[in-house]
Amino acid sequence: MMIKPDALTIPVTMLGYDFDIIINSWENGFDGYRQYHDNRLEVMEGNLGVNLDLLYTYSQGSEWLAQIPSYYISLSATYGEYQYQILWLVAHSYAAKQLLQQRCLLLVLICDHYKTDNEQALKVVNMGQREILSHLGLDNSKAALNFLDKIQFSPNLGQAIYLLRKYLAPGDKHYLRFKHYQCVNDFCIFLDEKISELTGTKLGIALSSESLKNTWSTISYIRDTIALGHQLAIIGSDRIVSDLNDYDHLVRLHDNWTQQRIKLQDCRPSNADEGYHVYWADAPELGIYAIKNYDALLEESAQQQHCIVAYHDRIASQHYMAFSMHNPERLTIGINCLPDGKGMVIDQIRGKKNSAPSEIALQIIQQWFHRQKTS
């Protein structure tokens, strides 16, 4: 173990750790060490766990980072949790340099598998790409490699690597459901996790290429539209939804079926005159009121032009509660619950036509929700 004169010291003892981190320069191998109070050194295996951009905040950090080729930093920046180990591999292997430029996700999968073993990770990096997949216990077909090329996850998708492993499992070959996609982004994953039957359909593929402002609002539109089709007993309603061309067609169909559902008196359930059991009282000081019967639920659906009325059965069976918020804006709040009043979880917060709530309204609702759960 040898620390070079141009090494960077990251004083993490200031954050409560019992060691500082020292990393040699790029030209001197990029090796990292932990240095304890007694000056004892320990080789740092694996990742820092943070994006290297953090180093700009330390003395000499900018100068130290400048000696790393900028395109290596930019190519690895998306995978901040693994960035240091990725660059360590690149500093020690020509094969790793090629992977970083061709299929960086393979490097990420290696680093995730060998979180604390740089030397073993270095051995795997020098294998062929399909051999790497096989070594990691993943499907090693050309189609699997092509799937990796389609991935466009954002840094905010915390489960990205877990999901990649799940999709590339040799038995299921779940990734083949995305074979007709140009790209596989966060929305594709959310949709596949929440409404898997739409993955690979005309609508699912179309939505993957649209710039959607609110993922959860879109998921709500899809769920509501499917539920409406069932309640209206429309023949082939699931196929009608899956064959839609884009988001605008989805919204138009949702709004059309919502109006049909509200106007269709024959859809009035047999238990419509029975009041709902609501576990929480109104909070008039916050403008939040419980929806206590079917007629109020139907009115809420009509005013807000969304399909909260489709939740009647769940509310009647005490698995769900719905609330109407009037200040600071008009919203509908849906809460999952168990029949004993436990296990409360906010399921949805929607404005008119499933619009997203403001940050101020969200804060008020979260505070109200926490207060109700703890009272």
Phi, psi and chi 1 to 4 in degrees:
 res  aa     phi    psi   chi1   chi2   chi3   chi4
   1 MET       -  129.8  -67.6 -172.0  -69.0      -
   2 MET  -146.1  125.6 -176.5  174.4  -65.4      -
   3 ILE   -94.7  127.8  -64.3  176.0      -      -
   4 LYS   -87.2  158.9  -55.7  -65.0 -176.2  178.9
   5 PRO   -60.3  -29.2  -25.2   35.3      -      -
   6 ASP   -94.9   19.8   54.0   -1.9      -      -
   7 ALA   -70.8  153.2      -      -      -      -
   8 LEU  -100.2  133.1  176.3   71.0      -      -
   9 THR  -102.7  126.2  -62.9      -      -      -
  10 ILE  -107.0  107.4  -51.9  173.1      -      -
  11 PRO   -79.3   70.6   30.4  -34.3      -      -
  12 VAL   -75.9   -6.6  -65.9      -      -      -
  13 THR   -61.4  -25.9   48.9      -      -      -
  14 MET   -66.6  -18.9  -62.2  172.5   60.3      -
  15 LEU   -97.0    3.6  -57.0  176.9      -      -
  16 GLY   106.0   -2.1      -      -      -      -
  17 TYR   -78.0  159.9  -67.5   90.9      -      -
  18 ASP   -97.6   21.8   57.2   -5.9      -      -
  19 PHE  -151.9  160.0   57.0   82.5      -      -
  20 ASP  -105.7  159.8  -74.9  -30.6      -      -
  21 ILE  -106.7  131.5  -67.2  174.0      -      -
  22 ILE  -123.0  128.3  -58.8  175.2      -      -
  23 ILE  -125.0  125.9  -53.9  176.5      -      -
  24 ASN   -65.7  159.6  -79.1  -29.5      -      -
  25 SER   -66.5  166.8   67.6      -      -      -
  26 TRP   -58.0  -44.7 -176.9 -103.3      -      -
  27 GLU   -67.6  -22.6  -66.4  -61.3  -33.8      -
  28 ASN  -104.0   25.4  -75.6  -46.9      -      -
  29 GLY    99.6  -12.4      -      -      -      -
  30 PHE    64.3   19.5 -147.3   54.4      -      -
  31 ASP   -71.9  142.8  -64.6  -48.6      -      -
  32 GLY  -113.5  150.5      -      -      -      -
  33 TYR  -139.6  154.0  -57.4   92.0      -      -
  34 ARG  -102.3  129.5  -63.8 -178.7 -174.5   90.2
  35 GLN  -115.1  116.9 -175.6  175.7   48.3      -
  36 TYR   -86.9  173.4  -67.8   87.0      -      -
  37 HIS   -57.0  -31.5  -63.0  -66.0      -      -
  38 ASP   -89.1   15.5   58.1    2.4      -      -
  39 ASN    69.8    8.0  -71.3  -35.5      -      -
  40 ARG   -67.4  137.1  177.0  169.9   49.6   91.9
  41 LEU  -106.3  144.9  -70.3  178.5      -      -
  42 GLU  -138.4  129.8  177.8 -178.8   82.8      -
  43 VAL   -62.5  133.5  174.6      -      -      -
  44 MET   -92.9  109.9 -172.8  177.9   70.7      -
  45 GLU   -92.7  147.5  -64.7  -79.3   -0.6      -
  46 GLY    81.1 -143.1      -      -      -      -
  47 ASN  -102.9  157.0  -62.1  -63.6      -      -
  48 LEU   -74.4  -29.3  -78.7  174.6      -      -
  49 GLY    87.2    3.1      -      -      -      -
  50 VAL  -139.0  158.1  -65.0      -      -      -
  51 ASN   -68.8  141.6 -165.9  -61.6      -      -
  52 LEU   -65.2  -13.5  -69.6 -175.5      -      -
  53 ASP   -57.8  -26.8  -78.7  -11.0      -      -
  54 LEU   -58.9  -28.0  177.6   67.2      -      -
  55 LEU   -68.7  -17.6  -57.8 -173.8      -      -
  56 TYR   -63.7  -21.2  -74.5  111.7      -      -
  57 THR   -81.1  -10.0   63.1      -      -      -
  58 TYR   -97.4  155.7  -68.1  100.0      -      -
  59 SER   -58.0  130.7  175.1      -      -      -
  60 GLN    68.9    5.6  -60.8  179.8  -26.9      -
  61 GLY   -63.0  -43.2      -      -      -      -
  62 SER   -63.3  -45.3  -62.7      -      -      -
  63 GLU   -63.5  -40.4 -178.4 -179.4  -10.5      -
  64 TRP   -67.0  -41.4 -175.2   86.4      -      -
  65 LEU   -69.5  -27.0  -75.7  168.7      -      -
  66 ALA   -64.2  -20.3      -      -      -      -
  67 GLN   -82.9   -7.6   30.0  107.7   29.0      -
  68 ILE   -87.7  131.0  -55.8  172.3      -      -
  69 PRO   -50.4  126.4  -28.2   35.9      -      -
  70 SER   -60.6  -34.5   58.6      -      -      -
  71 TYR   -70.8  -25.8   55.5   93.9      -      -
  72 TYR   -67.6  -40.8  -71.7  165.7      -      -
  73 ILE   -65.7  -45.4  -68.7 -179.9      -      -
  74 SER   -67.0  -38.3   61.6      -      -      -
  75 LEU   -67.5  -30.2  -73.4  171.6      -      -
  76 SER   -97.6   -7.8   58.3      -      -      -
  77 ALA   -62.9  -31.4      -      -      -      -
  78 THR   -60.8  -27.5  -57.8      -      -      -
  79 TYR  -109.9   56.9  -47.3  101.7      -      -
  80 GLY   -52.3  -38.7      -      -      -      -
  81 GLU   -59.9  -30.2  179.6 -176.8  -10.8      -
  82 TYR  -107.2    2.5  -54.0   94.3      -      -
  83 GLN   -60.1  -44.9 -169.5  176.9   20.8      -
  84 TYR   -61.2  -47.0  168.0   71.8      -      -
  85 GLN   -66.1  -36.7 -168.9  176.5   16.7      -
  86 ILE   -58.2  -47.8  -72.3  173.2      -      -
  87 LEU   -70.3  -31.5  -68.3  177.0      -      -
  88 TRP   -62.6  -42.8 -175.6   91.5      -      -
  89 LEU   -63.5  -41.6  -68.5  169.4      -      -
  90 VAL   -63.0  -37.0  169.4      -      -      -
  91 ALA   -68.2  -20.1      -      -      -      -
  92 HIS  -114.6   -1.2  -71.2   81.8      -      -
  93 SER  -150.1  128.2  166.7      -      -      -
  94 TYR   -66.0  -35.5  176.7   73.5      -      -
  95 ALA   -62.0  -38.0      -      -      -      -
  96 ALA   -65.6  -36.8      -      -      -      -
  97 LYS   -60.9  -42.4  -67.7  176.5 -175.8  176.8
  98 GLN   -64.9  -43.4  -69.9 -177.1  -52.5      -
  99 LEU   -62.6  -40.6  -77.8 -179.7      -      -
 100 LEU   -59.0  -37.9  178.6   61.4      -      -
 101 GLN   -85.4  -24.2  -63.2  174.3   68.2      -
 102 GLN  -101.8  -51.8  -63.4  171.5    4.4      -
 103 ARG  -145.3   78.1  -71.6 -164.6  172.4  106.0
 104 CYS   -61.0  -29.2 -172.2      -      -      -
 105 LEU   -61.8  -27.7  -86.3  172.8      -      -
 106 LEU   -64.9  -39.9  -84.3  178.4      -      -
 107 LEU   -62.8  -40.8  -84.5  178.5      -      -
 108 VAL   -62.1  -44.7  174.9      -      -      -
 109 LEU   -62.3  -38.4  -72.7  166.2      -      -
 110 ILE   -64.9  -46.8  -67.7  169.5      -      -
 111 CYS   -64.7  -35.7  -67.3      -      -      -
 112 ASP   -67.3  -35.5 -175.6   69.7      -      -
 113 HIS   -74.3  -38.1 -167.5   82.3      -      -
 114 TYR  -114.9   65.9  -66.1  105.2      -      -
 115 LYS   -63.6  -28.3  -67.4 -176.7  175.7   72.5
 116 THR  -128.5   28.8   58.2      -      -      -
 117 ASP  -145.2   83.2 -166.2  -21.7      -      -
 118 ASN   -61.8  -39.7  -74.7  -10.6      -      -
 119 GLU   -65.6  -41.7  -66.6  -58.0  -32.9      -
 120 GLN   -67.6  -39.9 -173.9   58.7   43.2      -
 121 ALA   -59.9  -38.1      -      -      -      -
 122 LEU   -64.5  -37.7 -170.3   59.1      -      -
 123 LYS   -64.1  -42.4  -67.7  178.0 -178.0  178.2
 124 VAL   -69.6  -36.7  177.2      -      -      -
 125 VAL   -55.8  -33.5  157.1      -      -      -
 126 ASN   -84.1    3.8  -70.0  -61.7      -      -
 127 MET   -81.8  169.2  -62.4  177.6  178.8      -
 128 GLY   -69.4  160.2      -      -      -      -
 129 GLN   -64.0  -44.0  -66.5 -170.8   17.3      -
 130 ARG   -69.9  -31.2  -66.8  175.2   65.4  178.4
 131 GLU   -67.3  -35.6 -171.9 -179.0   -0.6      -
 132 ILE   -61.4  -47.8  -70.3  172.0      -      -
 133 LEU   -58.6  -45.4  -72.6  174.2      -      -
 134 SER   -61.9  -43.1 -179.3      -      -      -
 135 HIS   -61.0  -34.7  179.0   85.1      -      -
 136 LEU   -84.5    4.2  -63.0  176.1      -      -
 137 GLY    78.6   25.3      -      -      -      -
 138 LEU  -114.1  162.3  -54.0  173.3      -      -
 139 ASP   -62.2  134.5 -171.1   78.2      -      -
 140 ASN  -114.4   28.5   67.4  -17.7      -      -
 141 SER   -80.2  165.7   64.4      -      -      -
 142 LYS   -62.2  -34.2  -71.1 -176.5  178.5  178.8
 143 ALA   -62.7  -34.7      -      -      -      -
 144 ALA   -66.4  -41.2      -      -      -      -
 145 LEU   -65.0  -39.7  -69.7  173.5      -      -
 146 ASN   -63.8  -36.4  -69.5  -25.1      -      -
 147 PHE   -60.8  -42.8  169.8   70.6      -      -
 148 LEU   -60.4  -33.9  -71.3  177.9      -      -
 149 ASP   -68.9  -20.6  -66.2  -21.8      -      -
 150 LYS   -86.4  -14.0  -62.7  178.4 -178.9 -178.8
 151 ILE   -67.6  129.3  -61.7  -63.4      -      -
 152 GLN  -135.7   55.5  -65.8 -178.5   11.7      -
 153 PHE   -71.2  147.9  -68.4  161.5      -      -
 154 SER   -86.7  159.9   75.2      -      -      -
 155 PRO   -61.9  -16.2  -21.7   33.1      -      -
 156 ASN   -82.8   -8.4  -61.2  -38.9      -      -
 157 LEU   -82.3   90.6 -171.9   61.0      -      -
 158 GLY   -62.9  -28.6      -      -      -      -
 159 GLN   -94.7   15.8  -70.0 -175.0  -52.3      -
 160 ALA   -54.7  -48.2      -      -      -      -
 161 ILE   -71.6  -38.0  -56.5  -54.0      -      -
 162 TYR   -58.5  -43.3  162.5   77.3      -      -
 163 LEU   -68.1  -38.7  -68.2  169.8      -      -
 164 LEU   -59.1  -44.4  -82.4 -178.1      -      -
 165 ARG   -62.8  -40.1  -68.6 -171.3  176.6  -79.3
 166 LYS   -63.5  -45.8  170.9 -175.0  170.7 -178.2
 167 TYR   -69.4  -30.8  -67.4  154.8      -      -
 168 LEU   -93.6    8.5  -69.2  169.6      -      -
 169 ALA   -58.5  130.7      -      -      -      -
 170 PRO   -59.1  -35.1  -21.6   32.7      -      -
 171 GLY   -69.9  -51.4      -      -      -      -
 172 ASP   -80.4  -36.4  -63.9  -23.7      -      -
 173 LYS    50.2   45.9  -65.0 -170.7  177.0 -176.5
 174 HIS   -58.8  -26.8 -167.1   89.1      -      -
 175 TYR   -62.2  -22.5   66.9   88.2      -      -
 176 LEU   -65.6  -19.1  -69.9  175.7      -      -
 177 ARG   -65.3  -16.7  -67.1  164.3   57.1   87.2
 178 PHE  -104.0   15.6  -61.8   95.3      -      -
 179 LYS   -64.7  -23.1   63.3 -177.9  178.2 -179.3
 180 HIS   -96.2    5.2  -64.1  -58.4      -      -
 181 TYR   -85.9  143.3  -74.0   65.6      -      -
 182 GLN   -77.3  -35.2  -66.9  -62.4  -46.5      -
 183 CYS  -145.0  156.5   72.6      -      -      -
 184 VAL  -121.9  105.7  179.6      -      -      -
 185 ASN  -112.1 -172.5   51.5   31.5      -      -
 186 ASP   -56.9  -41.7  -67.8    8.8      -      -
 187 PHE   -63.7  -40.0  178.5   79.9      -      -
 188 CYS   -56.0  -41.3  -58.8      -      -      -
 189 ILE   -70.0  -45.2  -59.7  -54.3      -      -
 190 PHE   -58.7  -45.2  -81.1  120.0      -      -
 191 LEU   -64.1  -42.2 -176.1   62.9      -      -
 192 ASP   -65.5  -35.0 -171.9   62.4      -      -
 193 GLU   -74.1  -34.5  -69.3  -69.7  -62.5      -
 194 LYS   -95.2  -39.3  -57.5  -61.3  179.1 -178.1
 195 ILE  -138.0   72.4  -44.6  174.7      -      -
 196 SER   -61.9  -24.9   60.7      -      -      -
 197 GLU   -66.9  -13.7   58.9  -90.3   25.6      -
 198 LEU   -90.2  -12.8  -80.3 -175.2      -      -
 199 THR   -63.1  128.4  -61.3      -      -      -
 200 GLY    87.4   -5.3      -      -      -      -
 201 THR   -84.0  171.7   65.5      -      -      -
 202 LYS   -58.7  -45.2 -172.3  174.7 -177.6  179.7
 203 LEU   -67.9  -43.5  178.2   62.1      -      -
 204 GLY   -58.6  -44.2      -      -      -      -
 205 ILE   -67.6  -41.3  -65.1  171.8      -      -
 206 ALA   -63.3  -43.5      -      -      -      -
 207 LEU   -66.3  -26.6  -68.2  177.0      -      -
 208 SER   -66.5  -22.8   71.9      -      -      -
 209 SER  -103.0    1.2   60.1      -      -      -
 210 GLU   -93.4  152.2  -67.5 -162.3   36.8      -
 211 SER   -90.4   92.0  179.0      -      -      -
 212 LEU   -88.6  131.0  -58.5  172.3      -      -
 213 LYS   -74.0  -33.6  -67.1 -178.1  179.6  178.5
 214 ASN  -140.9  109.0 -169.9  -59.8      -      -
 215 THR   -61.4  -46.2  -65.5      -      -      -
 216 TRP   -67.7  -34.6  -72.4  111.1      -      -
 217 SER   -63.0  -39.8  177.6      -      -      -
 218 THR   -65.7  -43.7  -55.6      -      -      -
 219 ILE   -59.9  -40.9  -65.0  -68.2      -      -
 220 SER   -62.5  -44.0  -64.8      -      -      -
 221 TYR   -58.3  -44.2  -96.5  117.0      -      -
 222 ILE   -64.6  -49.0  -64.0  170.4      -      -
 223 ARG   -59.3  -46.4  -80.5  177.8  166.5  167.6
 224 ASP   -62.3  -42.8  -78.4    1.1      -      -
 225 THR   -65.2  -40.9  -52.4      -      -      -
 226 ILE   -62.9  -44.4  -68.7  172.4      -      -
 227 ALA   -63.4  -40.5      -      -      -      -
 228 LEU   -62.5  -43.1  -76.9  164.1      -      -
 229 GLY   -58.3  -39.9      -      -      -      -
 230 HIS   -68.1  -43.7  -66.0  168.8      -      -
 231 GLN   -66.8  -33.6  -70.2 -169.9    3.2      -
 232 LEU   -84.1   -0.7  -66.0  168.6      -      -
 233 ALA    55.7   39.5      -      -      -      -
 234 ILE   -78.9  123.3  -66.4  173.9      -      -
 235 ILE   -64.8  129.0  -62.5  173.1      -      -
 236 GLY    69.1   28.4      -      -      -      -
 237 SER   -62.3  -38.2   60.1      -      -      -
 238 ASP   -61.9  -41.1  -72.3    1.3      -      -
 239 ARG   -67.7  -37.8  176.6   55.8   66.2   86.4
 240 ILE   -58.6  -43.2  -68.0  172.7      -      -
 241 VAL   -67.0  -47.9  173.1      -      -      -
 242 SER   -67.9  -20.4   64.9      -      -      -
 243 ASP   -92.9    4.5  -78.0  -12.7      -      -
 244 LEU   -65.3  151.2  -68.2  170.5      -      -
 245 ASN   -82.4  -29.9  -70.4  -36.8      -      -
 246 ASP  -168.0 -176.8   52.5   33.7      -      -
 247 TYR   -64.1  -41.2  178.4   77.0      -      -
 248 ASP   -61.2  -40.5  -71.2  -20.6      -      -
 249 HIS   -66.2  -35.1  -78.0   85.3      -      -
 250 LEU   -62.5  -46.4  171.1   66.8      -      -
 251 VAL   -63.0  -42.4  171.9      -      -      -
 252 ARG   -64.4  -42.2  -74.1 -159.1  -71.7  -89.1
 253 LEU   -66.1  -43.0 -179.9   64.7      -      -
 254 HIS   -58.1  -47.4  169.3  -84.5      -      -
 255 ASP   -66.2  -38.5  -67.6  -10.7      -      -
 256 ASN   -64.0  -47.9  180.0  -80.5      -      -
 257 TRP   -69.6  -31.2  -77.4    0.4      -      -
 258 THR   -62.2  -45.5  -65.0      -      -      -
 259 GLN   -64.7  -38.5  -68.0  -54.4  -47.5      -
 260 GLN   -61.8  -41.8  -72.3 -173.4   48.0      -
 261 ARG   -66.4  -40.6  174.2   64.4 -178.0   82.7
 262 ILE   -66.8  -39.4  -68.3  168.9      -      -
 263 LYS   -80.2  -20.0  -65.5  175.4 -178.0  177.3
 264 LEU   -81.7   97.1 -168.5   59.0      -      -
 265 GLN   -66.7  -27.2  -65.1  -58.5  -46.5      -
 266 ASP   -64.3  -15.5  -69.6  -16.4      -      -
 267 CYS   -84.3   -1.3  -80.3      -      -      -
 268 ARG   -62.9  120.6 -174.0  175.9  178.3   82.3
 269 PRO   -68.3  157.4   22.8  -31.5      -      -
 270 SER   -64.1  -27.1   59.1      -      -      -
 271 ASN  -100.6   23.3   59.2   -9.0      -      -
 272 ALA   -63.8  -25.3      -      -      -      -
 273 ASP   -87.9   -1.9  -64.5  -34.0      -      -
 274 GLU   -89.5  132.2  -60.6  175.7   13.8      -
 275 GLY   -69.5  154.8      -      -      -      -
 276 TYR   -81.8  148.3  -63.1  144.8      -      -
 277 HIS   -87.3  113.9 -176.7   88.8      -      -
 278 VAL  -112.9  125.9 -178.2      -      -      -
 279 TYR   -79.3  -23.3  -65.1  101.1      -      -
 280 TRP  -115.0  142.3  -65.3  -11.4      -      -
 281 ALA   -78.6  165.5      -      -      -      -
 282 ASP   -63.4  155.3  -65.7  -17.9      -      -
 283 ALA  -125.7   74.3      -      -      -      -
 284 PRO   -60.4  -27.4   18.5  -30.3      -      -
 285 GLU   -66.0  -20.2   71.8  -80.1    7.3      -
 286 LEU  -107.4   -1.3  -60.8  175.7      -      -
 287 GLY    73.9   26.5      -      -      -      -
 288 ILE  -113.5  125.7  -62.4  175.3      -      -
 289 TYR  -131.9  138.8  -59.6   88.2      -      -
 290 ALA   -71.8  142.4      -      -      -      -
 291 ILE   -90.2  115.6  -63.8  174.6      -      -
 292 LYS  -108.1   -2.4  -61.1  177.2  179.9  178.4
 293 ASN  -159.0  171.7   55.1   58.1      -      -
 294 TYR   -63.1  -41.7  174.8   77.5      -      -
 295 ASP   -63.5  -37.9  -70.5  -38.3      -      -
 296 ALA   -67.5  -35.7      -      -      -      -
 297 LEU   -66.0  -41.9 -169.6   71.5      -      -
 298 LEU   -64.3  -40.6 -170.4   62.7      -      -
 299 GLU   -65.0  -41.1  179.4   65.3   18.6      -
 300 GLU   -59.5  -42.6 -177.8   77.3    1.3      -
 301 SER   -64.4  -39.9 -164.7      -      -      -
 302 ALA   -69.0  -44.3      -      -      -      -
 303 GLN   -66.1  -41.5  -72.1 -175.8    8.4      -
 304 GLN   -90.3   -9.0  -65.6  -67.2   86.1      -
 305 GLN    55.6   43.8  -63.2 -178.8   42.3      -
 306 HIS  -136.9 -176.7   56.9   47.8      -      -
 307 CYS  -109.1   44.4 -162.7      -      -      -
 308 ILE   -62.9  -23.2 -167.7   65.8      -      -
 309 VAL   -61.3  -25.2   70.3      -      -      -
 310 ALA   -67.6  -10.6      -      -      -      -
 311 TYR   -93.1    9.1  -71.7   76.2      -      -
 312 HIS   -54.2  -48.3  165.8   73.0      -      -
 313 ASP   -60.6  -41.1  -71.1  -19.9      -      -
 314 ARG   -68.2  -37.7  -67.4  179.6   63.4 -171.5
 315 ILE   -68.6  -43.0  -61.5  173.0      -      -
 316 ALA   -63.3  -30.7      -      -      -      -
 317 SER   -89.8    8.6   63.7      -      -      -
 318 GLN    65.8   28.6  -60.0  179.2   32.8      -
 319 HIS  -102.7    2.6  -74.3   88.4      -      -
 320 TYR  -157.8  149.5 -153.4   84.3      -      -
 321 MET  -131.3  145.8  -66.4 -170.3  -62.5      -
 322 ALA  -125.2  138.4      -      -      -      -
 323 PHE  -129.9  149.6  -68.3   83.3      -      -
 324 SER  -108.8  127.6  176.2      -      -      -
 325 MET  -109.4  133.1 -174.8 -179.6 -164.1      -
 326 HIS  -113.6  -18.9  -64.4  -97.1      -      -
 327 ASN  -136.8  141.4  -64.4  -51.8      -      -
 328 PRO   -80.3   -0.1   32.3  -37.1      -      -
 329 GLU  -154.2  165.8   62.0 -167.2  -88.8      -
 330 ARG   -84.3  117.4 -168.5   67.8  173.3   83.2
 331 LEU  -141.6  158.5  -63.5  169.3      -      -
 332 THR  -115.7  132.9  -54.2      -      -      -
 333 ILE  -114.8  127.2  -53.7  165.0      -      -
 334 GLY  -114.7  133.9      -      -      -      -
 335 ILE  -129.1  122.8  -63.2  175.6      -      -
 336 ASN   -73.5  143.3  -79.3  -44.5      -      -
 337 CYS  -155.5  167.7   59.2      -      -      -
 338 LEU   -97.9  157.9  -60.1  175.9      -      -
 339 PRO   -59.1  -19.8  -26.8   36.1      -      -
 340 ASP   -89.0    6.2   58.5    2.0      -      -
 341 GLY    83.4    8.8      -      -      -      -
 342 LYS  -105.2  177.5  -62.2  179.9  179.8  178.4
 343 GLY    65.2   34.3      -      -      -      -
 344 MET   -69.1  131.3  -56.5  -70.7 -170.9      -
 345 VAL  -143.8  131.4  178.0      -      -      -
 346 ILE   -67.5  124.3  -66.4  177.4      -      -
 347 ASP   -96.0  -38.4  176.0   55.5      -      -
 348 GLN  -159.6  148.8   56.0 -177.1  -52.3      -
 349 ILE  -135.2  111.1  -57.8  171.5      -      -
 350 ARG  -128.6  143.3  -53.6 -173.8 -164.0  177.9
 351 GLY   -94.7 -164.9      -      -      -      -
 352 LYS   -62.6  135.0 -167.8  170.3 -175.7  177.3
 353 LYS    56.0   38.0  -68.4 -171.7  174.0 -178.6
 354 ASN    65.9   21.4  -73.7  -43.1      -      -
 355 SER   -67.0  156.4   60.5      -      -      -
 356 ALA   -78.9  147.0      -      -      -      -
 357 PRO   -76.4  161.9   29.1  -34.9      -      -
 358 SER   -77.9  163.8   67.4      -      -      -
 359 GLU   -63.0  -38.0  -74.4  -61.3  -39.1      -
 360 ILE   -63.4  -45.5  -66.7  175.1      -      -
 361 ALA   -63.6  -40.5      -      -      -      -
 362 LEU   -59.8  -43.0  -84.8  177.0      -      -
 363 GLN   -62.7  -42.8  -70.1  176.0   14.6      -
 364 ILE   -62.4  -44.4  -66.7  171.6      -      -
 365 ILE   -66.1  -41.3  -68.5  169.3      -      -
 366 GLN   -63.6  -41.2  -69.2  -69.0   -8.3      -
 367 GLN   -64.9  -43.9  -68.9  170.5    2.9      -
 368 TRP   -61.2  -44.8  162.9   77.5      -      -
 369 PHE   -61.6  -45.8 -179.4   75.3      -      -
 370 HIS   -63.0  -41.5  177.4   73.9      -      -
 371 ARG   -63.5  -41.5 -173.2 -179.4   70.3 -171.5
 372 GLN   -66.4  -39.7  -66.1  -71.0  -12.6      -
 373 LYS   -67.9  -31.6  -76.5 -168.4   68.8  175.0
 374 THR   -97.4   -4.3   55.6      -      -      -
 375 SER   -85.0      -   61.3      -      -      -
